[in-house]
Amino acid sequence: MNNPRNDFDPKAYNPTFKWGFLAPKYWTTWFGILFAIPFSFAPISFHRWLASLAAKNIMAKTKGQAYRARVNLSHCYPEMSEQKKESIVSEILVTAGTYLMRFPLLTLRSRRWLEVNTKVNGLEYFTQAKAAGQNVIFLVPHTWSVDVFAMLLASQGHPMCTMVKSQKNALSEWAMSKQRKHYGGRLYERAGGIKPFIKAINDGYTGYFLPDQDHGPKKSVFVDFCATTKATLPVMGFLAKATKSKIIPLWTAFDVKTGKFEIDVYPPLEDFPTETPEGDALAMNRFIEKCCEDKPEQYMWNLKLLHSQLNGDSLYK
């Protein structure tokens, strides 16, 4: 009889339930959670319709999600027409809204449901590396369905680890961590540093790393991204060296018509790490650029991706 894997790590991020979560200040959060559970089982056509209505309302505002997406697209694709840009922003919001309304299903439905509703292309790049005894870190851009592939692999028995940033709402953070670890694995809080994450990979865990957000000029290098430059973490090359890992990029997508997920796993990055941190960062950005050409609506263009600028100015005024 096989013993279950022990995923406990005292240095991992392990939010626990607290009786204080029953306090009145959390009642709104509880209502949202309890409402979201049955609501997630509604037909996807209904979710998509609601997301479309919400998208129109958000796009009418002069600040917020749509505004940041417009700013990012304008700087990354200056030759893009306004009509095309507005179409992408609308698709982004509809994709986000539809996915988020169905997000609880990742926990509420079975392993079999997740497997049946997820198509994975290129899985052999991962399985071949593991069969050869190679450590693996997935390079994962911030798409809306970003958690799906990690949960799928965990449901199949692969030990997974990732790094997260805690939310201000402790109840939401506890619920989110419960979902992410539904099939096991380890979470590490970014504030705790990267060493525990590295140790987990060296212990046989597969890393799931999302390095494409703007973490400020002090931690980043400025390299090309589409038609502009972006403050980019040069950490992937360091992680590859520290863990002797293959860096395998992937792209996750959510189909708003069918509710299914499609994961594209790409070959390990060649000649990586490069000779410089700037080269490592540029290799990552070029991968994201290529994926965004075909499926721009899947990427979180609403994030402050270009917040840090060489001249210190802010694009999101």
C-alpha positions as CSV (number, residue, x, y, z in Angstrom):
1,M,0.0,0.0,0.0
2,N,1.4,3.4,-1.0
3,N,1.7,6.0,1.7
4,P,0.3,9.4,0.8
5,R,2.9,12.1,0.0
6,N,3.6,14.5,2.9
7,D,3.4,18.0,1.4
8,F,3.9,19.8,4.8
9,D,6.7,22.2,4.9
10,P,7.0,24.6,7.9
11,K,8.4,27.2,5.6
12,A,5.5,26.9,3.2
13,Y,2.5,29.2,3.2
14,N,-0.2,27.4,5.1
15,P,-3.2,29.6,6.0
16,T,-5.5,28.0,8.4
17,F,-9.2,28.5,9.3
18,K,-9.7,30.8,12.3
19,W,-12.9,31.2,14.3
20,G,-12.4,34.9,13.8
21,F,-13.6,34.3,10.2
22,L,-17.1,34.2,11.6
23,A,-16.9,37.8,12.7
24,P,-19.3,40.3,11.0
25,K,-16.6,41.9,9.0
26,Y,-16.3,38.7,7.0
27,W,-20.0,38.1,6.4
28,T,-19.9,39.8,3.0
29,T,-17.1,37.5,2.0
30,W,-19.0,34.4,3.3
31,F,-22.1,35.5,1.3
32,G,-19.9,35.8,-1.8
33,I,-18.5,32.3,-1.3
34,L,-21.8,30.7,-0.5
35,F,-23.4,32.4,-3.5
36,A,-20.6,31.5,-5.9
37,I,-20.8,27.8,-5.2
38,P,-24.3,27.0,-6.7
39,F,-24.0,29.9,-9.2
40,S,-20.9,28.3,-10.8
41,F,-23.0,25.4,-11.9
42,A,-25.2,27.7,-14.1
43,P,-25.0,27.2,-17.9
44,I,-21.9,28.8,-19.4
45,S,-24.2,30.7,-21.9
46,F,-25.7,32.5,-18.9
47,H,-22.2,33.3,-17.4
48,R,-21.0,34.6,-20.8
49,W,-24.1,36.8,-21.1
50,L,-23.6,38.3,-17.6
51,A,-19.9,38.8,-18.4
52,S,-20.7,40.6,-21.6
53,L,-23.0,43.0,-19.7
54,A,-20.4,43.6,-17.1
55,A,-17.7,44.2,-19.8
56,K,-19.8,47.0,-21.3
57,N,-20.2,48.7,-18.0
58,I,-16.4,48.4,-17.2
59,M,-15.4,49.7,-20.6
60,A,-17.6,52.8,-20.1
61,K,-15.5,53.8,-17.1
62,T,-12.5,56.1,-17.5
63,K,-10.4,54.3,-14.9
64,G,-9.9,50.7,-13.8
65,Q,-9.5,47.4,-15.6
66,A,-10.4,48.5,-19.1
67,Y,-8.3,51.7,-18.8
68,R,-5.2,49.9,-17.8
69,A,-5.7,47.3,-20.7
70,R,-6.0,50.2,-23.2
71,V,-2.8,51.8,-21.9
72,N,-0.9,48.6,-22.1
73,L,-2.2,47.7,-25.6
74,S,-1.5,51.3,-26.8
75,H,2.2,51.1,-25.8
76,C,2.8,47.5,-26.8
77,Y,1.0,47.8,-30.1
78,P,1.1,51.5,-31.2
79,E,0.0,50.7,-34.7
80,M,-3.1,48.8,-33.6
81,S,-6.4,50.5,-34.6
82,E,-8.8,51.8,-31.9
83,Q,-11.4,49.4,-33.2
84,K,-9.1,46.4,-32.8
85,K,-7.9,47.5,-29.4
86,E,-11.5,48.0,-28.1
87,S,-12.4,44.5,-29.4
88,I,-9.5,42.9,-27.5
89,V,-10.4,44.8,-24.3
90,S,-14.0,43.6,-24.6
91,E,-12.8,40.0,-25.2
92,I,-10.5,40.2,-22.2
93,L,-13.2,41.3,-19.9
94,V,-15.7,38.7,-21.1
95,T,-13.1,35.9,-20.8
96,A,-12.2,37.1,-17.3
97,G,-15.8,37.4,-16.1
98,T,-16.9,34.1,-17.6
99,Y,-13.9,32.2,-16.1
100,L,-14.2,33.8,-12.7
101,M,-17.9,32.9,-12.4
102,R,-17.0,29.2,-13.1
103,F,-13.8,29.3,-11.0
104,P,-15.3,27.3,-8.0
105,L,-15.8,24.3,-10.4
106,L,-12.1,23.6,-10.2
107,T,-12.6,22.5,-6.6
108,L,-16.3,21.4,-6.7
109,R,-16.0,19.0,-9.7
110,S,-14.0,15.8,-9.8
111,R,-10.5,14.9,-11.1
112,R,-12.2,13.3,-14.0
113,W,-14.1,16.4,-14.9
114,L,-10.9,18.5,-14.8
115,E,-9.2,15.9,-17.1
116,V,-12.1,15.7,-19.5
117,N,-12.4,19.4,-19.8
118,T,-8.7,20.2,-20.3
119,K,-6.8,19.6,-23.5
120,V,-3.1,19.6,-23.1
121,N,-0.8,20.0,-26.1
122,G,2.9,19.2,-25.7
123,L,2.7,17.3,-22.4
124,E,5.6,15.1,-23.7
125,Y,8.1,17.9,-23.0
126,F,7.3,17.6,-19.3
127,T,7.0,13.9,-19.1
128,Q,10.3,13.3,-21.0
129,A,12.2,15.7,-18.7
130,K,10.8,14.0,-15.6
131,A,11.5,10.5,-17.0
132,A,15.1,11.6,-17.5
133,G,15.3,12.7,-13.8
134,Q,15.4,16.4,-14.8
135,N,14.0,19.1,-12.5
136,V,11.4,21.3,-14.2
137,I,10.1,24.8,-13.7
138,F,7.2,25.9,-15.7
139,L,7.3,29.5,-17.0
140,V,3.7,30.6,-16.7
141,P,2.4,34.0,-17.9
142,H,-0.5,35.6,-16.2
143,T,-3.5,34.3,-18.2
144,W,-7.0,34.1,-16.7
145,S,-7.0,30.3,-16.3
146,V,-3.4,30.2,-14.9
147,D,-4.2,27.8,-12.1
148,V,-5.7,25.1,-14.2
149,F,-2.6,23.2,-15.4
150,A,-1.0,23.1,-11.9
151,M,-4.2,21.7,-10.5
152,L,-4.4,19.1,-13.3
153,L,-0.9,17.9,-12.7
154,A,-1.4,17.8,-9.0
155,S,-4.6,15.8,-9.5
156,Q,-2.5,13.2,-11.4
157,G,-0.1,12.9,-8.5
158,H,2.7,15.2,-9.6
159,P,4.2,17.2,-6.6
160,M,3.8,20.9,-7.5
161,C,5.0,24.1,-5.8
162,T,4.4,27.7,-6.6
163,M,4.9,31.2,-5.1
164,V,1.9,33.5,-4.2
165,K,1.3,36.9,-2.9
166,S,-1.2,36.9,0.0
167,Q,-4.4,38.9,-0.2
168,K,-5.5,41.5,2.4
169,N,-8.7,39.6,3.1
170,A,-7.6,36.7,5.3
171,L,-10.8,34.6,4.7
172,S,-10.4,34.9,0.9
173,E,-6.8,34.0,1.2
174,W,-7.6,30.9,3.2
175,A,-10.3,29.8,0.7
176,M,-8.0,30.5,-2.2
177,S,-5.1,28.5,-0.7
178,K,-7.5,25.6,0.0
179,Q,-8.4,25.5,-3.6
180,R,-4.9,25.7,-4.9
181,K,-3.8,22.9,-2.6
182,H,-7.0,20.8,-3.3
183,Y,-4.9,18.0,-4.8
184,G,-1.8,18.6,-2.7
185,G,1.4,20.6,-3.3
186,R,3.1,23.5,-1.6
187,L,2.6,27.3,-1.7
188,Y,5.3,29.7,-0.8
189,E,4.6,33.4,0.1
190,R,6.8,35.8,-1.9
191,A,7.5,37.8,1.2
192,G,9.3,34.8,2.6
193,G,11.9,34.8,-0.1
194,I,12.8,32.3,-2.8
195,K,15.0,29.9,-1.0
196,P,12.2,27.5,0.2
197,F,10.8,27.4,-3.3
198,I,14.3,26.4,-4.6
199,K,14.6,23.7,-2.0
200,A,11.3,22.2,-2.9
201,I,12.3,21.9,-6.5
202,N,15.6,20.3,-5.5
203,D,13.6,17.9,-3.4
204,G,11.6,16.8,-6.5
205,Y,8.7,19.2,-6.7
206,T,7.9,20.8,-10.1
207,G,7.9,24.6,-10.0
208,Y,5.1,26.7,-11.3
209,F,6.4,30.2,-11.6
210,L,4.7,33.4,-12.7
211,P,7.4,36.0,-13.2
212,D,5.8,38.5,-15.7
213,Q,4.4,41.1,-13.4
214,D,6.1,44.5,-12.7
215,H,7.9,44.1,-9.4
216,G,9.6,47.5,-9.5
217,P,12.8,48.8,-11.0
218,K,15.1,47.7,-8.1
219,K,14.3,44.0,-8.7
220,S,14.0,44.2,-12.5
221,V,15.9,44.9,-15.7
222,F,14.4,47.0,-18.5
223,V,14.2,44.9,-21.8
224,D,12.1,44.9,-24.9
225,F,8.5,43.8,-24.7
226,C,6.5,44.2,-27.9
227,A,7.0,47.8,-29.1
228,T,8.0,49.1,-25.7
229,T,10.3,48.2,-22.8
230,K,9.2,46.6,-19.6
231,A,10.6,46.2,-16.1
232,T,11.1,42.4,-16.1
233,L,12.3,40.0,-13.4
234,P,15.5,38.3,-14.5
235,V,14.9,35.5,-12.0
236,M,14.3,32.6,-14.4
237,G,17.9,32.1,-15.3
238,F,18.9,32.2,-11.6
239,L,16.3,29.6,-10.8
240,A,17.4,27.3,-13.7
241,K,21.0,27.4,-12.4
242,A,20.1,27.0,-8.7
243,T,17.9,24.0,-9.3
244,K,19.5,22.6,-12.5
245,S,16.0,22.8,-14.0
246,K,14.7,22.8,-17.5
247,I,12.5,25.9,-18.0
248,I,9.4,24.8,-19.9
249,P,7.1,27.7,-21.0
250,L,3.3,27.2,-21.2
251,W,0.2,29.1,-22.1
252,T,-3.2,28.4,-20.6
253,A,-6.5,29.4,-22.4
254,F,-10.2,29.3,-21.5
255,D,-12.9,28.9,-24.1
256,V,-15.9,31.1,-23.2
257,K,-18.1,29.2,-25.5
258,T,-17.5,25.6,-24.2
259,G,-16.0,26.2,-20.7
260,K,-13.1,24.0,-21.6
261,F,-9.4,24.7,-21.1
262,E,-6.5,24.4,-23.5
263,I,-2.9,24.2,-22.3
264,D,-0.1,24.6,-24.8
265,V,3.2,23.3,-23.3
266,Y,6.2,24.4,-25.4
267,P,9.7,22.9,-25.7
268,P,12.2,23.8,-23.0
269,L,13.9,27.2,-23.6
270,E,17.1,26.5,-25.6
271,D,20.4,28.1,-24.7
272,F,18.9,29.1,-21.3
273,P,20.0,30.5,-19.0
274,T,21.6,33.1,-21.3
275,E,24.9,34.9,-20.5
276,T,23.2,37.9,-18.8
277,P,20.1,38.6,-16.7
278,E,18.9,40.9,-19.5
279,G,19.1,38.0,-21.9
280,D,17.1,35.8,-19.6
281,A,14.4,38.4,-19.2
282,L,14.2,39.1,-22.9
283,A,13.8,35.3,-23.6
284,M,10.7,35.3,-21.4
285,N,9.2,38.4,-22.9
286,R,9.6,37.1,-26.4
287,F,7.7,34.0,-25.5
288,I,4.8,36.0,-24.0
289,E,4.8,38.3,-27.1
290,K,4.5,35.3,-29.4
291,C,1.5,33.8,-27.4
292,C,-0.3,37.1,-27.3
293,E,-0.2,37.4,-31.0
294,D,-2.7,34.5,-31.3
295,K,-4.7,34.8,-28.1
296,P,-4.4,38.3,-26.7
297,E,-7.7,38.0,-24.8
298,Q,-6.3,35.4,-22.5
299,Y,-3.6,37.6,-21.1
300,M,-4.2,39.8,-18.1
301,W,-3.6,43.1,-19.9
302,N,-5.5,44.8,-17.1
303,L,-2.5,44.5,-14.8
304,K,-0.1,47.4,-14.3
305,L,2.4,45.6,-16.6
306,L,4.2,48.9,-17.5
307,H,4.1,50.6,-14.1
308,S,7.8,51.1,-13.7
309,Q,9.4,53.4,-16.3
310,L,13.0,54.4,-16.8
311,N,12.1,58.1,-16.4
312,G,10.1,57.4,-13.2
313,D,6.8,58.5,-14.8
314,S,3.5,56.6,-14.5
315,L,1.5,55.6,-17.5
316,Y,-1.6,55.0,-15.5
317,K,-2.5,58.5,-14.5
